[in-house]
Amino acid sequence: MIIPHTEIAKDTLHALIEEFVTRDGTDYGEHEVSTAQKIQQVLGQLERQEIFIIYSELHETCTLITKETLAKG
């Protein structure tokens, strides 16, 4: 189920994005980017609908996925 980012409380959205950008293996290229910058980048991607927040009822978890991954099903 897609959860619109505009329907999530700001603090909750921030915590979700922060958890996402600080996961092991998240790579932002050869230049170091601060966590605050990463969060702003993800917020921009959510606003442009390049990524989406997906809630799994089965696992009761949320994650962020790209538009391309979502299209693949």
C-alpha positions as CSV (number, residue, x, y, z in Angstrom):
1,M,0.0,0.0,0.0
2,I,1.4,3.4,-0.9
3,I,1.3,6.0,1.9
4,P,1.4,9.6,0.7
5,H,4.1,11.4,2.5
6,T,1.8,14.3,3.0
7,E,-0.4,12.1,5.3
8,I,2.4,11.3,7.7
9,A,3.2,13.5,10.7
10,K,6.4,15.5,10.1
11,D,8.3,13.9,13.0
12,T,7.3,10.5,11.9
13,L,8.3,11.2,8.2
14,H,11.6,12.6,9.3
15,A,12.3,9.5,11.5
16,L,11.4,7.2,8.6
17,I,13.6,9.0,6.1
18,E,16.5,9.2,8.6
19,E,16.3,5.5,9.2
20,F,16.3,4.9,5.4
21,V,19.3,7.2,4.7
22,T,21.4,5.8,7.5
23,R,20.9,2.1,6.6
24,D,24.0,0.0,6.0
25,G,24.8,0.0,2.3
26,T,23.1,3.2,1.3
27,D,25.5,4.8,-1.2
28,Y,25.3,8.5,-2.3
29,G,28.3,8.5,-4.5
30,E,32.0,9.3,-4.1
31,H,31.4,12.5,-2.1
32,E,30.3,12.4,1.5
33,V,26.9,13.9,2.1
34,S,25.5,14.8,5.6
35,T,22.5,13.0,7.0
36,A,20.6,16.3,6.9
37,Q,21.4,16.7,3.1
38,K,20.3,13.1,2.4
39,I,17.0,13.7,4.2
40,Q,16.4,16.9,2.1
41,Q,17.2,14.9,-1.1
42,V,14.7,12.2,-0.1
43,L,12.0,14.7,0.7
44,G,12.5,16.3,-2.7
45,Q,12.3,12.8,-4.3
46,L,9.0,12.2,-2.4
47,E,7.6,15.5,-3.6
48,R,8.5,14.8,-7.2
49,Q,7.1,11.3,-6.9
50,E,10.4,9.7,-7.8
51,I,10.2,7.5,-4.7
52,F,7.2,6.3,-2.6
53,I,6.6,5.1,0.9
54,I,5.2,1.6,0.9
55,Y,3.5,0.0,3.9
56,S,3.6,-3.8,4.2
57,E,0.5,-5.1,6.1
58,L,2.1,-8.5,6.2
59,H,5.3,-7.3,7.8
60,E,3.8,-4.2,9.4
61,T,6.8,-2.2,8.1
62,C,7.3,0.9,5.9
63,T,10.0,1.4,3.4
64,L,10.9,3.7,0.5
65,I,11.1,2.4,-3.1
66,T,11.8,4.0,-6.4
67,K,9.2,4.7,-9.0
68,E,10.9,2.1,-11.3
69,T,10.9,-0.6,-8.6
70,L,7.2,0.1,-8.0
71,A,6.4,-0.2,-11.7
72,K,8.1,-3.6,-11.9
73,G,5.7,-4.9,-9.3
